[in-house]
Amino acid sequence: QVQLVESGGGLVQPGGSLRLSCLASGILFSFYDMGWYRQASGKQRELVARIGGSGVTNYAELVKGRFTISRDNAKNTVYLQMNSLKPEDTAVYYCNAAILGAKDYWGQGTQVTVSS
């Protein structure tokens, strides 16, 4: 059974930082591209950042220079370090695991709220 469990969300003031974690089980983690997506209220889910099994990363323009995605294959965990947070970063953040030719998987999401 595949599980992606996110943690680390919460309430933070503008300009603050949070670190999200996603622990994966039931998959060969190092073979999967891992990603973070977010969905704000009333909006579509959007890509935040992705990291391949080899460590190649890509980011949405809105978060470049502020967010950093990383992975620890030994711990089956992907991270999202979020700095200089803005109110518009408020959303539910979802972890995604994807591999070519097979279904992808989603976590249950973790709420990030940026507000003073």
Summary of the structure (lengths in Angstrom):
residues: 116
radius of gyration: 13.4
end to end distance: 39.8
largest distance: 43.9
contacts: 335
relative contact order: 0.32
helix: 8%
strand: 51%
